[in-house]
Amino acid sequence: MDGMVIRGGLVVDPASGMEAVGDVALLDGRVAAVGTGLPGAAREIDAAGLVVAPGFIDLHAHGQSIPADRMQAFDGVTTSLDLEAGVLPVDSWYARQARQGRVLNYGAATNWAFARIGAMIGSNEESSLEAFGRAMRDRRWIDNVATGGEVSGILERIEGGLNQGGIGIGILNAYAPGAGVQELTAVCELAAAHGVPTFTHVAYMAHTDPESAAEAYIRLIGYAGATGAHMHICHFNSSSKTDVERCAKLIAKAQAQGLPITLEAYPYGTGSTVVAAAFFSDPNFETRHHTSYDQVQRVADGSRFHSREELLTAQKEEPSTLVLWHVLDTENNAHHRDLMDISVMYPGGAIASDAMPWSMPDGSTYTGDAWPLPDEATSHPRSAGCFTRFIRHWVRERAAVSLMEGVRKCTLIPAEILTPSTPAMAAKGRLQAGADADVVVFDLATIADRSEFTAMNRPAEGVKHLIVSGVPVIADGVMDVAARPGRPVRRPIRS
């Protein structure tokens, strides 16, 4: 037969519960059969001793470029979605991805922040990291409660993006903490009316009241209860910081009462954002967050800040500069390791990377075609090793999570979060006849993240084969630099 057979691997399919040695046949971009002794094919992969699983689905990836795709491919990712921030306009973004071609499947939500920027300061730039930094020079959209007319403009822009196939609404509330409850209630009502999730970076992340992480989650729970909107919590670990135990109890209680709330986390104690983020300029930043300014570090050159004044100067001069924020010391602090476990192992929670773009020393985003990436390209290590780090540390080394559950958190759970609103996701995160032929084949004994804060652009290891839409992207551990099989993940477009 034509197509491909992956033969003799340990097939792990959380949807069916299968965890057994078998074969997987792929044909015309779909899984044709799963079983043993399947007929031969034009191409065969010997997977003996390897794990064969659905390709990992990343709900939270900001790179959205060929360089970012290639790094994520070695992390086992076959579908890379930008849902926390999203894009605006939606239509032109999807058209641009299709023109340039993508290595991985791709998609995005509708960007609430840029809807706010357009309605409140009149800037209608297309969403990008650089445009975001420029918009942060005008704090009206960050600090101000929107007027009735401005709320109408925000909702109109968001609905336009949803009608163009945006996968829900990305709400970067922490970057515009001045947004009022009435506005956000209206945004959530719009999401509920369209039957789509919101993907929220909660407004506050401090350990102490007022404006604590607990307060932010109480608000989010209220939006879910009052509007019926599906509220998805982005990077639960870095939003909750050192108060994750309290926050997890709040979310678990709300879920037990049937509220439509889901969450994701990434397995790092260090976050990443732009230097112009509003929370850095809080005069009480250090005391309220149990942190210090020297825990904030530029990605490009590794330099750290030493005072609020130094950081405020950087906000004015270089607002879109990427920075790291070292919050949990999981290497040396046992309590911090326990907090990380709570977020990463949260029952029913997805793993998602929050992968950042790859930056050059001048602060520009690298979008070139070089592979390997240029030595000077930098990013957060999670941009290269999130899923492999999770499988290595929590599944293989500690056996804190079973292989089946580990794969489920990387595949089926993210697919199920999106399936009710995005029909295309019903065919992903599964190894069953009819599912999309997105497959990762990895060596559980060697799979590992290699990217570190002192050497960021090292691809993960252990992924031997990666197949996207039936097309090999990685074969025998080698990247096919010409491969562009990525397809759009998009909701149906409304006229």
Backbone torsions as a table, in degrees:
resi	resn	phi	psi	omega
1	MET	NA	157.8	174.5
2	ASP	-73.4	-176.2	176.5
3	GLY	86.0	-147.3	-171.2
4	MET	-145.4	145.2	171.8
5	VAL	-125.5	127.1	173.0
6	ILE	-96.9	113.0	-164.3
7	ARG	-112.8	132.4	167.1
8	GLY	78.1	18.3	177.3
9	GLY	-92.6	170.0	173.9
10	LEU	-81.2	102.1	-176.3
11	VAL	-81.0	121.3	-179.2
12	VAL	-118.4	110.0	-179.0
13	ASP	-127.0	100.2	-177.5
14	PRO	-60.8	-27.3	-177.4
15	ALA	-66.0	-39.1	-179.1
16	SER	-99.2	-14.5	-175.4
17	GLY	83.3	7.5	-178.7
18	MET	-72.3	130.2	171.2
19	GLU	-145.0	83.5	-173.8
20	ALA	-155.5	157.3	177.1
21	VAL	-68.4	132.7	-179.0
22	GLY	-171.3	-170.8	-178.7
23	ASP	-117.4	151.9	175.1
24	VAL	-128.8	120.9	179.2
25	ALA	-101.4	134.4	179.3
26	LEU	-119.3	137.7	-179.3
27	LEU	-152.2	128.8	175.5
28	ASP	55.3	42.0	175.5
29	GLY	78.2	8.9	-179.4
30	ARG	-130.5	160.7	168.7
31	VAL	-75.9	121.3	-178.0
32	ALA	-90.0	-35.4	-178.4
33	ALA	-165.3	153.9	173.4
34	VAL	-132.5	128.1	-178.7
35	GLY	175.2	-152.8	177.5
36	THR	-126.0	148.8	178.1
37	GLY	64.0	33.4	179.9
38	LEU	-67.2	150.6	-180.0
39	PRO	-57.3	156.7	179.2
40	GLY	-66.2	165.2	-177.9
41	ALA	-140.1	170.2	-179.6
42	ALA	-60.1	-33.4	178.0
43	ARG	-128.9	132.9	178.5
44	GLU	-127.2	141.2	177.3
45	ILE	-116.9	124.1	176.4
46	ASP	-83.7	108.2	-177.4
47	ALA	-106.0	18.2	179.7
48	ALA	-56.6	129.7	-179.5
49	GLY	81.4	1.4	-178.7
50	LEU	-114.2	160.3	175.7
51	VAL	-93.8	133.4	176.1
52	VAL	-113.7	119.0	-173.6
53	ALA	-139.6	163.0	171.0
54	PRO	-59.4	147.5	176.4
55	GLY	-60.7	145.1	-178.0
56	PHE	-70.6	144.4	-177.7
57	ILE	-113.7	117.9	-178.9
58	ASP	-102.4	113.4	-179.3
59	LEU	-78.1	-9.4	-166.0
60	HIS	-144.5	81.4	-177.2
61	ALA	-135.7	116.4	-175.5
62	HIS	-92.0	-9.2	-176.3
63	GLY	-62.7	-55.4	174.1
64	GLN	44.1	58.3	178.8
65	SER	-158.0	169.1	179.4
66	ILE	-63.7	-45.4	177.2
67	PRO	-58.7	-42.8	179.5
68	ALA	-65.3	-40.6	178.2
69	ASP	-58.7	-44.6	-176.5
70	ARG	-64.0	-41.4	177.1
71	MET	-64.9	-39.6	179.7
72	GLN	-72.1	-26.7	177.4
73	ALA	-59.8	-42.8	178.3
74	PHE	-71.3	-11.9	173.7
75	ASP	-91.0	6.1	176.5
76	GLY	86.8	7.3	-175.4
77	VAL	-85.2	133.2	173.3
78	THR	-113.7	-18.9	178.8
79	THR	-132.3	121.1	-173.7
80	SER	-121.5	114.1	-173.1
81	LEU	-120.6	138.9	175.4
82	ASP	-104.2	95.5	-173.6
83	LEU	-109.8	-28.4	-179.8
84	GLU	-67.5	-46.8	177.5
85	ALA	-90.5	-55.8	-176.4
86	GLY	80.1	-168.6	-176.1
87	VAL	-137.0	162.8	174.5
88	LEU	-162.3	130.5	-6.9
89	PRO	-67.9	152.6	-177.0
90	VAL	-75.6	-45.1	-174.2
91	ASP	-59.0	-47.7	-176.6
92	SER	-68.1	-32.3	178.3
93	TRP	-64.6	-47.9	178.7
94	TYR	-62.5	-38.5	179.5
95	ALA	-64.0	-39.2	-179.9
96	ARG	-67.1	-40.9	177.4
97	GLN	-62.5	-40.8	-179.2
98	ALA	-65.3	-38.7	-179.5
99	ARG	-66.0	-43.2	-175.9
100	GLN	-81.7	-21.6	-175.6
101	GLY	80.7	145.7	-179.5
102	ARG	-131.3	148.6	178.2
103	VAL	-76.0	-41.9	-178.1
104	LEU	-108.1	160.8	170.3
105	ASN	-61.6	146.8	-170.2
106	TYR	-141.6	159.4	177.1
107	GLY	-179.0	169.0	-176.5
108	ALA	-155.4	155.1	173.4
109	ALA	-85.3	177.8	174.4
110	THR	-89.8	133.9	-168.5
111	ASN	-89.5	107.2	178.1
112	TRP	-64.0	-39.9	-177.6
113	ALA	-60.7	-43.5	179.8
114	PHE	-73.7	-26.3	171.4
115	ALA	-64.4	-39.5	177.3
116	ARG	-66.6	-43.8	178.6
117	ILE	-58.2	-45.9	-179.2
118	GLY	-65.4	-42.3	-175.5
119	ALA	-76.8	-28.3	-170.4
120	MET	-104.9	-26.4	178.1
121	ILE	-124.8	0.0	172.5
122	GLY	79.2	9.8	177.3
123	SER	-89.4	121.8	-178.8
124	ASN	-112.8	33.5	173.6
125	GLU	-62.4	148.9	172.0
126	GLU	-67.5	146.6	-176.7
127	SER	-64.5	135.9	174.0
128	SER	-165.8	165.6	178.8
129	LEU	-61.7	-42.0	-178.5
130	GLU	-67.0	-42.6	178.5
131	ALA	-65.2	-34.7	177.6
132	PHE	-62.6	-44.5	178.8
133	GLY	-62.2	-42.0	178.5
134	ARG	-63.7	-40.5	-178.5
135	ALA	-65.4	-26.6	-178.7
136	MET	-70.7	-9.5	175.4
137	ARG	-73.1	-20.5	178.0
138	ASP	-109.9	105.9	-168.9
139	ARG	-83.6	2.8	-178.2
140	ARG	-59.9	-43.5	-178.3
141	TRP	-74.1	-18.0	-179.3
142	ILE	-84.3	-44.4	-169.1
143	ASP	-100.5	-23.0	-168.0
144	ASN	-93.5	145.3	167.1
145	VAL	-72.9	132.4	-178.6
146	ALA	-71.4	142.6	173.2
147	THR	-72.8	170.8	178.6
148	GLY	-58.3	-42.6	178.8
149	GLY	-65.4	-38.1	179.0
150	GLU	-67.9	-38.7	176.7
151	VAL	-61.0	-42.0	177.6
152	SER	-59.3	-41.2	177.9
153	GLY	-65.9	-38.1	177.6
154	ILE	-62.8	-49.1	-178.3
155	LEU	-64.0	-38.2	179.3
156	GLU	-62.4	-43.5	179.8
157	ARG	-66.6	-42.0	179.4
158	ILE	-64.5	-46.3	-178.9
159	GLU	-62.2	-36.4	175.5
160	GLY	-59.2	-42.1	177.9
161	GLY	-65.9	-38.8	177.1
162	LEU	-64.3	-41.5	179.5
163	ASN	-67.0	-20.9	176.7
164	GLN	-89.8	7.9	174.5
165	GLY	99.9	11.5	177.5
166	GLY	-60.0	139.8	-176.1
167	ILE	-86.6	74.8	179.2
168	GLY	85.0	-164.7	-175.5
169	ILE	-124.2	122.1	175.2
170	GLY	-87.6	121.3	-174.7
171	ILE	-116.2	98.9	177.5
172	LEU	-85.5	63.9	-172.3
173	ASN	-62.1	-32.8	-179.1
174	ALA	-65.2	-22.3	-179.3
175	TYR	-90.3	-10.4	175.1
176	ALA	-138.2	65.4	-174.0
177	PRO	-67.7	-11.9	178.1
178	GLY	-76.5	-9.5	-179.1
179	ALA	-59.2	135.2	-176.5
180	GLY	-82.9	160.2	180.0
181	VAL	-63.9	-35.2	179.8
182	GLN	-63.9	-43.3	177.8
183	GLU	-61.7	-48.8	-176.6
184	LEU	-68.4	-31.1	173.8
185	THR	-63.2	-42.2	178.8
186	ALA	-64.9	-38.4	177.3
187	VAL	-63.5	-42.9	179.2
188	CYS	-67.7	-36.8	175.3
189	GLU	-62.2	-38.3	176.2
190	LEU	-63.7	-42.3	177.5
191	ALA	-60.8	-43.9	179.8
192	ALA	-63.9	-39.3	-179.8
193	ALA	-64.1	-34.6	179.1
194	HIS	-89.7	-5.7	179.5
195	GLY	67.9	36.0	-178.4
196	VAL	-120.6	155.4	175.9
197	PRO	-77.0	159.8	161.7
198	THR	-104.1	146.8	-179.1
199	PHE	-120.1	105.4	-163.5
200	THR	-111.8	128.4	162.4
201	HIS	-92.3	104.7	-169.3
202	VAL	-58.3	155.4	-170.0
203	ALA	-64.6	-37.2	-171.7
204	TYR	-128.2	150.9	-177.1
205	MET	-138.2	9.8	-177.4
206	ALA	-73.3	160.9	179.2
207	HIS	-82.2	-24.7	-174.3
208	THR	-116.9	151.4	174.0
209	ASP	-76.3	156.2	-5.5
210	PRO	-78.3	173.3	179.6
211	GLU	57.2	47.5	176.6
212	SER	-91.4	167.9	173.9
213	ALA	-59.7	-38.7	178.7
214	ALA	-60.3	-42.9	177.9
215	GLU	-61.7	-40.7	179.9
216	ALA	-62.6	-41.0	179.9
217	TYR	-70.8	-33.9	175.5
218	ILE	-62.0	-41.2	175.6
219	ARG	-60.7	-47.2	-178.7
220	LEU	-60.9	-42.2	176.7
221	ILE	-60.9	-40.6	178.2
222	GLY	-63.0	-40.6	177.9
223	TYR	-61.9	-41.3	179.1
224	ALA	-62.7	-45.1	-177.8
225	GLY	-70.2	-37.8	-175.1
226	ALA	-80.9	-28.7	-174.9
227	THR	-113.6	-17.9	-175.6
228	GLY	80.0	4.2	-178.9
229	ALA	-70.9	143.9	172.8
230	HIS	-74.3	114.3	-178.8
231	MET	-103.9	113.9	177.6
232	HIS	-103.3	128.7	-177.6
233	ILE	-92.3	121.5	178.4
234	CYS	-85.1	148.1	179.8
235	HIS	29.6	69.4	-178.0
236	PHE	-54.6	-33.7	-179.4
237	ASN	-65.9	-53.2	-174.2
238	SER	-78.8	-19.6	173.7
239	SER	-76.9	-31.2	-177.3
240	SER	-89.8	-22.8	179.1
241	LYS	52.9	-132.8	-176.4
242	THR	-81.6	3.0	179.1
243	ASP	-107.7	24.4	-173.6
244	VAL	-63.7	-31.8	-178.0
245	GLU	-63.4	-47.2	178.4
246	ARG	-63.2	-43.3	-176.9
247	CYS	-66.1	-37.5	178.9
248	ALA	-62.8	-38.2	178.1
249	LYS	-64.8	-39.7	178.5
250	LEU	-62.4	-46.4	-178.0
251	ILE	-67.7	-41.9	-179.7
252	ALA	-61.4	-40.9	179.0
253	LYS	-64.8	-41.5	179.1
254	ALA	-65.2	-42.2	178.1
255	GLN	-64.2	-39.0	179.9
256	ALA	-62.8	-25.0	177.3
257	GLN	-87.2	4.4	173.9
258	GLY	91.2	9.4	-179.3
259	LEU	-74.5	141.5	-175.0
260	PRO	-79.0	80.1	-178.3
261	ILE	-126.6	130.7	175.1
262	THR	-128.9	169.5	-179.8
263	LEU	-152.8	167.5	177.9
264	GLU	-138.6	163.3	174.5
265	ALA	-153.1	158.9	173.4
266	TYR	-121.4	151.9	-169.7
267	PRO	-88.7	52.6	177.7
268	TYR	-137.5	148.2	176.0
269	GLY	-91.3	3.6	-178.5
270	THR	-117.0	129.0	176.6
271	GLY	-96.3	176.1	177.9
272	SER	-148.4	142.1	-178.6
273	THR	-161.8	-168.2	175.0
274	VAL	-96.2	151.4	-174.8
275	VAL	-64.3	-23.6	-177.4
276	ALA	-81.0	2.4	179.9
277	ALA	-53.4	134.4	-171.9
278	ALA	-58.9	-33.7	-173.8
279	PHE	-68.1	-21.6	178.3
280	PHE	-69.8	-25.7	-175.7
281	SER	-88.9	0.5	175.4
282	ASP	-58.9	123.3	-179.7
283	PRO	-57.0	-25.0	-179.4
284	ASN	-105.3	25.0	-175.5
285	PHE	-51.7	-48.0	-173.5
286	GLU	-67.4	-45.5	-176.8
287	THR	-73.5	-37.9	-175.6
288	ARG	-75.0	-25.7	-178.2
289	HIS	-105.4	4.9	-178.0
290	HIS	51.9	48.0	-175.8
291	THR	-143.9	-178.5	175.6
292	SER	-140.5	160.7	-176.7
293	TYR	-65.4	-25.2	179.4
294	ASP	-75.4	-1.9	171.2
295	GLN	-87.5	-1.0	176.1
296	VAL	-102.9	126.2	-168.5
297	GLN	-135.0	133.2	174.4
298	ARG	-64.9	138.1	178.7
299	VAL	-71.0	-44.3	-169.1
300	ALA	-64.2	-42.3	-175.0
301	ASP	-121.1	-1.2	176.6
302	GLY	77.6	2.1	-179.3
303	SER	-73.5	150.8	-178.2
304	ARG	-112.9	154.3	176.4
305	PHE	-84.8	156.2	-177.0
306	HIS	-124.0	-9.1	-178.4
307	SER	-160.1	163.2	176.3
308	ARG	-62.8	-39.4	-178.4
309	GLU	-62.3	-41.6	179.1
310	GLU	-63.8	-40.8	-179.7
311	LEU	-69.9	-40.2	178.0
312	LEU	-61.8	-37.2	176.3
313	THR	-62.7	-43.5	178.2
314	ALA	-63.2	-36.5	178.6
315	GLN	-61.1	-36.5	-180.0
316	LYS	-75.9	-39.1	-171.9
317	GLU	-89.2	-30.3	-172.8
318	GLU	-143.9	59.0	-168.8
319	PRO	-60.9	-29.2	-177.3
320	SER	-92.4	6.9	178.4
321	THR	-62.5	132.7	178.8
322	LEU	-79.4	137.2	177.8
323	VAL	-131.4	157.7	172.2
324	LEU	-102.9	146.3	176.0
325	TRP	-126.4	104.8	-177.3
326	HIS	-81.5	108.9	-172.3
327	VAL	-109.5	-56.0	-178.8
328	LEU	-103.9	127.0	177.5
329	ASP	-93.6	82.0	-175.1
330	THR	-76.2	-11.6	178.8
331	GLU	-79.4	-34.9	-170.7
332	ASN	-121.3	-7.6	-173.6
333	ASN	-120.3	111.3	-176.2
334	ALA	-63.0	-39.1	179.2
335	HIS	-63.5	-40.5	177.8
336	HIS	-64.2	-35.9	176.0
337	ARG	-63.9	-39.1	177.3
338	ASP	-63.4	-39.9	178.5
339	LEU	-64.5	-39.7	177.0
340	MET	-62.9	-41.1	177.7
341	ASP	-58.5	-42.4	-178.3
342	ILE	-58.6	-42.6	-177.3
343	SER	-77.3	-45.0	-176.2
344	VAL	-72.1	-35.0	-177.7
345	MET	-96.0	10.8	-178.2
346	TYR	-54.4	128.5	-176.4
347	PRO	-58.0	126.2	179.1
348	GLY	79.5	1.1	179.2
349	GLY	-81.9	148.0	178.1
350	ALA	-91.1	156.8	166.3
351	ILE	-92.2	132.0	177.7
352	ALA	-147.2	143.5	-165.1
353	SER	-85.7	-32.1	-165.9
354	ASP	56.7	38.2	-179.1
355	ALA	-59.2	136.4	-177.8
356	MET	-102.0	162.3	174.0
357	PRO	-62.7	164.0	176.4
358	TRP	-94.8	123.5	-172.2
359	SER	-105.9	150.0	174.3
360	MET	-100.3	164.9	-176.0
361	PRO	-56.7	-27.2	179.0
362	ASP	-82.7	4.3	179.0
363	GLY	91.0	-6.6	179.2
364	SER	-76.2	157.6	177.7
365	THR	-87.1	130.3	179.7
366	TYR	-78.3	122.6	178.9
367	THR	-127.4	16.4	-177.6
368	GLY	-75.8	-175.6	-173.0
369	ASP	-108.8	7.2	-177.8
370	ALA	-66.9	138.0	172.5
371	TRP	-142.5	126.6	-2.2
372	PRO	-59.4	166.1	178.7
373	LEU	-61.4	155.2	176.1
374	PRO	-55.4	145.0	-177.9
375	ASP	-56.6	-31.4	-175.4
376	GLU	-85.4	-3.3	178.3
377	ALA	-71.8	132.7	-177.2
378	THR	-130.9	157.2	176.2
379	SER	-166.2	-179.7	170.9
380	HIS	-70.9	140.6	179.0
381	PRO	-54.8	-25.3	179.1
382	ARG	-64.2	-18.2	178.3
383	SER	-71.2	-13.5	-179.3
384	ALA	-122.0	-19.1	-169.9
385	GLY	-143.4	26.7	-175.7
386	CYS	-64.7	-56.4	-173.1
387	PHE	-72.2	-40.3	178.1
388	THR	-66.1	-34.1	176.1
389	ARG	-64.2	-43.1	179.5
390	PHE	-63.0	-47.8	-179.4
391	ILE	-64.5	-43.1	179.7
392	ARG	-60.3	-54.0	-168.7
393	HIS	-81.3	-48.4	-173.2
394	TRP	-85.4	-31.2	-178.1
395	VAL	-92.1	-56.6	-173.5
396	ARG	-79.8	-53.9	-171.0
397	GLU	-73.8	-41.7	-175.1
398	ARG	-103.5	-17.1	-174.2
399	ALA	51.8	33.0	176.8
400	ALA	-75.0	-23.1	178.2
401	VAL	-132.4	136.9	178.5
402	SER	-68.2	160.6	176.5
403	LEU	-58.5	-43.5	180.0
404	MET	-60.9	-46.8	-178.8
405	GLU	-68.8	-36.7	177.4
406	GLY	-61.6	-45.8	177.5
407	VAL	-64.6	-39.5	179.9
408	ARG	-59.9	-40.7	-178.4
409	LYS	-68.2	-21.7	-179.8
410	CYS	-97.1	-9.4	-171.3
411	THR	-133.9	-72.9	-172.0
412	LEU	-68.9	-41.1	-178.5
413	ILE	-60.8	-50.6	176.8
414	PRO	-61.1	-35.9	177.8
415	ALA	-63.4	-42.5	-178.0
416	GLU	-70.3	-28.1	176.2
417	ILE	-61.4	-34.6	-174.3
418	LEU	-98.3	-22.1	-170.9
419	THR	-55.5	-42.4	-178.4
420	PRO	-59.2	-29.5	-177.1
421	SER	-103.9	-21.6	-175.5
422	THR	-127.7	93.1	-172.1
423	PRO	-55.4	-29.7	-178.7
424	ALA	-60.1	-25.1	-176.9
425	MET	-75.3	-12.2	178.0
426	ALA	-66.1	-19.4	-179.4
427	ALA	-99.6	6.7	-178.8
428	LYS	-115.5	163.2	179.7
429	GLY	74.3	18.0	-174.7
430	ARG	-140.0	151.8	170.0
431	LEU	-120.1	80.0	-179.4
432	GLN	-141.8	156.7	178.0
433	ALA	-55.0	128.8	-179.6
434	GLY	97.7	-16.3	178.6
435	ALA	-71.9	158.3	175.7
436	ASP	-62.3	144.7	-178.3
437	ALA	-83.6	63.5	174.3
438	ASP	-109.6	108.8	-168.3
439	VAL	-137.4	139.4	170.8
440	VAL	-116.4	136.3	176.8
441	VAL	-121.0	115.5	-174.4
442	PHE	-134.3	158.7	178.1
443	ASP	-95.3	108.4	-177.3
444	LEU	-62.7	-26.9	-177.7
445	ALA	-74.1	-21.5	-175.6
446	THR	-124.2	-7.6	-175.8
447	ILE	-60.5	131.8	-175.4
448	ALA	-166.6	149.4	168.8
449	ASP	-78.0	143.7	178.7
450	ARG	-120.0	-13.8	-178.7
451	SER	-73.8	131.6	179.4
452	GLU	-130.0	166.7	-178.5
453	PHE	-67.1	-17.9	176.4
454	THR	-99.9	-7.3	178.5
455	ALA	-154.2	86.1	-165.3
456	MET	-83.9	-35.9	-168.4
457	ASN	-94.3	43.5	175.0
458	ARG	-102.1	120.0	179.6
459	PRO	-62.0	153.0	175.0
460	ALA	-66.4	165.8	178.9
461	GLU	-124.8	160.8	177.3
462	GLY	105.6	-18.4	174.8
463	VAL	-82.4	110.1	-175.9
464	LYS	-88.1	-35.6	179.5
465	HIS	-141.1	139.8	173.7
466	LEU	-136.1	125.0	-175.9
467	ILE	-121.2	126.2	-179.6
468	VAL	-119.4	120.6	-179.5
469	SER	54.1	35.1	177.5
470	GLY	84.7	-0.2	-176.2
471	VAL	-109.4	127.0	177.9
472	PRO	-66.3	125.8	173.5
473	VAL	-100.2	-39.9	173.1
474	ILE	-122.0	129.5	177.9
475	ALA	-131.3	124.5	-177.5
476	ASP	52.1	38.7	176.1
477	GLY	79.7	7.0	-176.6
478	VAL	-115.4	131.6	179.4
479	MET	-76.6	133.6	169.5
480	ASP	-87.2	101.6	-172.9
481	VAL	-69.8	-14.3	178.7
482	ALA	-88.9	-12.3	-173.7
483	ALA	-68.9	131.8	176.0
484	ARG	-139.3	57.5	-174.9
485	PRO	-86.8	-0.5	-175.1
486	GLY	-60.5	138.2	179.8
487	ARG	-120.3	153.8	-179.3
488	PRO	-71.5	139.6	167.1
489	VAL	-105.1	119.2	-169.3
490	ARG	-153.7	145.1	174.1
491	ARG	-76.5	158.8	178.3
492	PRO	-56.9	138.7	-178.7
493	ILE	-84.3	135.1	177.1
494	ARG	-103.1	137.9	178.9
495	SER	-78.8	NA	NA
